[in-house]
Amino acid sequence: MKTLIATALAGLIALPVAAQDMPETEFNVVGSIGTLSMYTDKELPFWSEQVPAETGGKVKANVKPFTELGFKGGEIFRLVSTGTLHMATTVLAYNSGEVPMNESADLVGLLGSVEELADAVDAWRPAFAEFLETQHNIKLLGFGTYQAQVIYCRDEFTAIADLAGRKVRASGASQQAFVSSLGGSPVSIAFAEVSSSLASGVVDCAITGALSGYKAKWSESARFISPMPVNFGLAAQLANLDWWNGLDASVQEYLTTGLAGLETSIFELAATETETGLACNTSGPCPHGDPAGMTLVPLTEADETLVAESVASAILPAFAERCGAECVATWNETIGASLGVTIE
């Protein structure tokens, strides 16, 4: 017991000493969607509580989610690149039309769980970090993810093939290629605008996280939900490289370590939220409120076959065309090697 107490006291004593070596540093951080758990449960307490506590107040981050700042999402990557924003979390698919490399680890139909996504990210991380620094003046500091992205629809459907002819909100080029391969019409709409778009019939269906859609009350308009993991909504914690290089080395070291821990905690949270989200949207139990009573559309062998065909004939070829030969080579050497998949 004395040893445990001594160890704990040593940790408390060491922290202020280390913090004394840091210069006072204040900056702005743009967080992810403000109503969802990646921000409320992880990003917000990290920046507003953990960072000042661990640095003795030497490091202060002013954090706000992009949804409260008037951004739609797709512009965040560009604003970090130019230095307009110091640091931000952004869903990489938001910007994949302009920067196809961003979608490499989260292509539709290739991964079945958050754990598989984490493995793909680890294989890809060094190559992606180098790409961001050399091509976009961005420092990669970590990743985050939402739970499995699933399909919500206003009207009844019994199979994935029934999306043919429907207007489907799809976030990112890979989701859009998937919807098109099924004969649907992909529509790009900001997350905050989807609920009203479903209600008004601007879209018939929409894709987002299993729990994210529940919290955004998509069930008020969408009555049917598929549990099939389309992909996962991979996000990244990014900093402007010039700004980052101007930070004191002690602050850089602290943030690098702290954000690695934040990444781990976000992935652990996301791993539990697919099942919770599906339960909340249907018959429960739901720890976040009343079950929404949506109808769960069971996944069939025909659905799985259709997705595999879409991956082979549409998802991977479209990604290769968008991304180019060098990008495809990087994908094959990193993510592809980890999955045992090669893009020809």
C-alpha positions as CSV (number, residue, x, y, z in Angstrom):
1,M,0.0,0.0,0.0
2,K,2.9,2.4,0.9
3,T,4.4,1.7,-2.5
4,L,1.1,2.5,-4.3
5,I,0.7,5.8,-2.4
6,A,4.3,6.8,-3.1
7,T,3.9,6.1,-6.8
8,A,0.7,8.1,-6.9
9,L,2.4,11.0,-5.1
10,A,5.4,10.9,-7.4
11,G,3.1,11.2,-10.4
12,L,1.4,14.3,-8.8
13,I,4.7,15.9,-8.0
14,A,6.3,15.2,-11.4
15,L,3.5,16.8,-13.4
16,P,3.9,20.4,-12.2
17,V,7.7,20.2,-12.6
18,A,7.3,19.0,-16.3
19,A,4.6,21.7,-16.8
20,Q,6.9,24.4,-15.5
21,D,9.2,23.8,-18.5
22,M,6.3,24.5,-21.0
23,P,5.7,28.0,-22.3
24,E,2.2,29.3,-22.0
25,T,0.5,28.3,-25.2
26,E,-3.0,29.1,-26.4
27,F,-4.7,28.1,-29.6
28,N,-8.0,27.3,-31.2
29,V,-9.3,23.8,-32.0
30,V,-12.3,23.0,-34.3
31,G,-14.0,19.8,-33.1
32,S,-16.2,17.3,-34.8
33,I,-20.1,17.2,-34.8
34,G,-21.1,18.9,-31.6
35,T,-24.1,16.7,-30.7
36,L,-22.3,13.3,-31.1
37,S,-20.2,11.3,-28.7
38,M,-16.8,11.7,-30.4
39,Y,-17.0,15.4,-29.4
40,T,-19.2,15.4,-26.2
41,D,-17.6,12.3,-24.6
42,K,-14.0,12.5,-25.9
43,E,-12.8,15.7,-27.7
44,L,-14.5,18.2,-25.4
45,P,-13.2,16.8,-22.0
46,F,-9.8,16.2,-23.5
47,W,-9.3,19.8,-24.6
48,S,-11.2,21.6,-21.8
49,E,-10.3,19.4,-18.8
50,Q,-7.5,17.0,-19.4
51,V,-5.1,19.3,-21.2
52,P,-5.2,22.2,-18.7
53,A,-5.0,19.8,-15.8
54,E,-2.0,17.9,-17.1
55,T,-0.1,21.0,-18.1
56,G,-0.9,23.1,-15.0
57,G,-2.8,25.5,-17.2
58,K,0.2,26.2,-19.4
59,V,-1.6,24.8,-22.5
60,K,-5.0,26.2,-23.2
61,A,-7.1,25.1,-26.2
62,N,-10.3,27.0,-27.1
63,V,-12.4,24.2,-28.6
64,K,-15.7,24.4,-30.5
65,P,-17.4,21.9,-32.8
66,F,-17.5,22.8,-36.5
67,T,-21.3,22.5,-36.3
68,E,-21.4,25.5,-34.0
69,L,-19.1,27.6,-36.1
70,G,-21.0,27.7,-39.3
71,F,-18.9,25.2,-41.2
72,K,-20.5,22.4,-43.3
73,G,-17.4,20.1,-42.9
74,G,-15.8,19.8,-46.3
75,E,-13.9,23.1,-45.9
76,I,-12.1,22.1,-42.7
77,F,-9.3,20.2,-44.4
78,R,-8.5,23.1,-46.7
79,L,-8.6,25.7,-43.8
80,V,-6.1,23.7,-41.8
81,S,-3.8,23.3,-44.9
82,T,-3.8,27.1,-45.4
83,G,-3.3,27.9,-41.8
84,T,-6.6,29.6,-41.3
85,L,-7.3,27.0,-38.6
86,H,-4.6,25.9,-36.2
87,M,-6.0,22.4,-35.5
88,A,-9.2,20.5,-36.3
89,T,-10.9,17.2,-36.3
90,T,-12.6,16.3,-39.6
91,V,-14.2,13.3,-41.2
92,L,-11.8,12.5,-44.0
93,A,-14.6,11.4,-46.4
94,Y,-15.9,15.0,-46.4
95,N,-13.0,16.1,-48.5
96,S,-12.4,12.9,-50.5
97,G,-13.7,14.3,-53.7
98,E,-10.8,16.8,-53.8
99,V,-8.2,14.6,-52.0
100,P,-9.0,10.9,-52.8
101,M,-6.1,9.7,-50.7
102,N,-8.2,10.8,-47.6
103,E,-10.6,7.9,-48.2
104,S,-8.1,5.2,-48.5
105,A,-8.7,3.4,-45.1
106,D,-12.5,3.7,-45.1
107,L,-13.7,2.5,-48.5
108,V,-17.2,1.0,-48.7
109,G,-17.6,-2.7,-48.2
110,L,-14.0,-3.7,-47.2
111,L,-14.1,-3.6,-43.4
112,G,-16.6,-5.3,-41.0
113,S,-15.7,-3.7,-37.6
114,V,-14.0,-0.8,-35.9
115,E,-11.2,-3.2,-34.9
116,E,-10.5,-4.0,-38.6
117,L,-10.6,-0.3,-39.3
118,A,-7.9,0.3,-36.6
119,D,-5.7,-2.3,-38.2
120,A,-6.0,-0.7,-41.6
121,V,-5.3,2.7,-40.1
122,D,-2.1,1.5,-38.4
123,A,-0.9,0.0,-41.7
124,W,-1.6,3.3,-43.5
125,R,-0.5,5.9,-40.9
126,P,3.1,6.5,-41.9
127,A,2.4,6.9,-45.6
128,F,-0.6,9.1,-45.0
129,A,1.3,11.3,-42.5
130,E,4.1,11.9,-45.1
131,F,1.5,12.6,-47.8
132,L,-0.2,15.2,-45.7
133,E,3.1,17.0,-44.8
134,T,4.5,17.0,-48.3
135,Q,1.4,17.7,-50.3
136,H,-0.9,19.7,-48.0
137,N,1.2,21.3,-45.3
138,I,-0.7,19.4,-42.6
139,K,0.6,17.5,-39.5
140,L,-1.3,14.3,-38.7
141,L,-1.8,13.9,-35.0
142,G,-4.3,11.1,-34.7
143,F,-7.5,9.5,-35.9
144,G,-11.0,9.0,-34.6
145,T,-14.0,7.2,-35.9
146,Y,-17.7,7.0,-35.7
147,Q,-19.5,3.6,-35.4
148,A,-20.6,1.6,-38.5
149,Q,-22.3,3.8,-41.1
150,V,-25.7,2.2,-41.9
151,I,-28.6,2.9,-44.2
152,Y,-31.8,4.8,-43.1
153,C,-34.8,4.9,-45.4
154,R,-38.2,6.6,-45.2
155,D,-40.0,3.9,-47.1
156,E,-40.0,0.1,-46.8
157,F,-37.2,-1.9,-48.4
158,T,-36.3,-5.6,-47.9
159,A,-32.9,-5.8,-49.5
160,I,-30.0,-3.5,-50.4
161,A,-30.9,-3.9,-54.1
162,D,-34.1,-2.0,-53.3
163,L,-32.1,1.3,-53.1
164,A,-32.2,1.3,-56.9
165,G,-34.0,4.4,-58.1
166,R,-33.9,6.1,-54.7
167,K,-32.1,9.4,-53.7
168,V,-29.6,8.6,-51.0
169,R,-27.5,11.0,-48.9
170,A,-24.0,9.7,-49.2
171,S,-20.9,11.3,-47.6
172,G,-17.8,10.9,-49.5
173,A,-16.8,9.6,-52.9
174,S,-16.8,5.9,-51.9
175,Q,-20.3,6.0,-50.6
176,Q,-21.4,7.9,-53.7
177,A,-19.8,5.2,-55.9
178,F,-21.6,2.5,-53.9
179,V,-25.0,4.1,-54.2
180,S,-24.5,4.7,-58.0
181,S,-23.5,1.0,-58.4
182,L,-26.8,0.0,-57.0
183,G,-28.8,2.2,-59.4
184,G,-29.5,4.9,-56.7
185,S,-28.8,8.6,-57.0
186,P,-26.2,9.8,-54.4
187,V,-26.9,13.2,-52.9
188,S,-24.3,15.3,-50.9
189,I,-25.9,16.9,-47.9
190,A,-24.3,18.2,-44.7
191,F,-25.1,16.1,-41.6
192,A,-27.1,18.9,-39.9
193,E,-29.4,19.2,-42.9
194,V,-30.2,15.5,-43.4
195,S,-33.2,15.2,-41.0
196,S,-35.1,18.0,-42.7
197,S,-34.2,16.6,-46.1
198,L,-35.6,13.2,-45.2
199,A,-38.8,14.8,-43.9
200,S,-39.3,16.9,-47.0
201,G,-38.4,14.1,-49.5
202,V,-35.2,15.8,-50.8
203,V,-33.7,12.3,-50.1
204,D,-35.4,8.9,-49.7
205,C,-32.6,7.4,-47.7
206,A,-29.4,8.5,-45.9
207,I,-26.2,6.9,-44.6
208,T,-24.6,7.7,-41.2
209,G,-23.6,6.1,-38.0
210,A,-25.9,3.8,-36.2
211,L,-26.0,5.9,-33.0
212,S,-25.3,9.2,-34.8
213,G,-28.6,9.0,-36.7
214,Y,-30.5,8.1,-33.5
215,K,-29.2,11.1,-31.7
216,A,-30.0,13.4,-34.7
217,K,-33.6,12.0,-34.6
218,W,-33.5,10.7,-38.1
219,S,-36.1,8.1,-37.0
220,E,-38.7,10.9,-37.0
221,S,-38.7,10.6,-40.8
222,A,-36.9,7.4,-41.6
223,R,-38.7,4.2,-40.5
224,F,-36.4,1.5,-41.8
225,I,-32.8,0.7,-41.1
226,S,-30.2,-1.8,-42.4
227,P,-27.5,-3.1,-40.0
228,M,-25.0,-3.6,-42.9
229,P,-21.8,-1.7,-42.1
230,V,-21.3,0.5,-45.2
231,N,-18.1,2.0,-43.8
232,F,-17.2,3.8,-40.6
233,G,-16.7,7.6,-40.8
234,L,-13.0,7.8,-40.2
235,A,-11.8,11.2,-38.9
236,A,-8.4,12.7,-38.4
237,Q,-6.9,15.2,-35.9
238,L,-4.9,17.6,-38.0
239,A,-2.8,20.7,-37.4
240,N,-1.3,23.2,-39.8
241,L,2.3,22.2,-40.3
242,D,3.8,25.7,-40.2
243,W,1.9,26.4,-36.9
244,W,2.8,23.1,-35.5
245,N,6.5,23.6,-36.3
246,G,6.4,26.9,-34.4
247,L,5.3,25.3,-31.1
248,D,7.8,24.6,-28.4
249,A,9.1,21.0,-28.5
250,S,7.7,20.3,-25.0
251,V,4.2,21.3,-26.2
252,Q,4.6,19.2,-29.3
253,E,5.7,16.2,-27.3
254,Y,2.8,16.6,-24.9
255,L,0.2,17.0,-27.6
256,T,1.5,14.1,-29.6
257,T,1.2,11.7,-26.6
258,G,-2.1,13.1,-25.5
259,L,-3.7,12.9,-28.9
260,A,-2.5,9.3,-29.3
261,G,-4.4,8.5,-26.1
262,L,-7.5,10.3,-27.4
263,E,-7.4,8.3,-30.5
264,T,-7.4,5.0,-28.5
265,S,-10.3,6.1,-26.4
266,I,-12.4,7.2,-29.4
267,F,-11.9,3.9,-31.2
268,E,-12.8,2.0,-28.0
269,L,-16.0,4.1,-27.7
270,A,-16.9,3.6,-31.4
271,A,-16.5,-0.2,-31.1
272,T,-19.5,-0.3,-28.7
273,E,-21.8,2.2,-30.5
274,T,-22.9,0.2,-33.5
275,E,-24.8,-2.3,-31.5
276,T,-26.1,0.4,-29.1
277,G,-27.2,2.6,-32.1
278,L,-29.1,-0.2,-33.8
279,A,-30.9,-1.1,-30.5
280,C,-31.8,2.6,-29.9
281,N,-33.2,3.0,-33.4
282,T,-35.3,-0.2,-33.1
283,S,-36.7,-1.9,-30.0
284,G,-34.0,-1.2,-27.4
285,P,-32.7,-1.4,-24.8
286,C,-31.4,2.1,-25.3
287,P,-29.2,3.9,-22.7
288,H,-29.6,7.2,-24.5
289,G,-33.4,7.6,-24.5
290,D,-36.5,5.8,-25.7
291,P,-36.2,3.3,-28.5
292,A,-37.2,4.8,-31.8
293,G,-39.2,1.8,-33.0
294,M,-37.7,1.7,-36.5
295,T,-37.9,-1.6,-38.5
296,L,-34.7,-3.5,-38.8
297,V,-34.1,-4.9,-42.3
298,P,-32.1,-8.1,-41.9
299,L,-29.0,-8.5,-43.9
300,T,-29.2,-11.4,-46.4
301,E,-26.7,-13.5,-48.4
302,A,-27.9,-11.7,-51.5
303,D,-27.0,-8.4,-49.8
304,E,-23.5,-9.6,-49.0
305,T,-23.0,-10.8,-52.6
306,L,-24.2,-7.6,-54.0
307,V,-21.8,-5.6,-51.8
308,A,-18.9,-7.8,-52.8
309,E,-19.8,-7.3,-56.5
310,S,-20.0,-3.5,-55.9
311,V,-16.6,-3.5,-54.3
312,A,-15.0,-5.4,-57.2
313,S,-16.7,-3.6,-60.1
314,A,-17.3,-0.1,-58.7
315,I,-15.7,0.9,-55.4
316,L,-12.1,-0.1,-56.0
317,P,-12.0,0.8,-59.7
318,A,-13.6,4.2,-59.0
319,F,-11.1,4.8,-56.1
320,A,-8.2,3.9,-58.4
321,E,-9.3,6.3,-61.1
322,R,-9.8,9.1,-58.6
323,C,-6.6,8.5,-56.7
324,G,-4.1,7.7,-59.4
325,A,-1.2,5.2,-59.9
326,E,1.0,6.5,-57.0
327,C,-1.9,6.5,-54.6
328,V,-3.0,3.0,-55.6
329,A,0.6,1.7,-55.1
330,T,0.6,3.2,-51.6
331,W,-2.8,1.6,-50.9
332,N,-1.6,-1.8,-52.1
333,E,1.6,-1.6,-50.0
334,T,-0.2,-0.6,-46.8
335,I,-3.9,-1.2,-46.4
336,G,-4.2,-3.7,-49.3
337,A,-1.4,-5.8,-47.9
338,S,-3.1,-5.8,-44.4
339,L,-6.4,-7.0,-46.0
340,G,-4.9,-9.3,-48.6
341,V,-6.5,-7.2,-51.4
342,T,-4.8,-5.8,-54.4
343,I,-6.1,-3.1,-56.7
344,E,-5.0,-3.9,-60.2
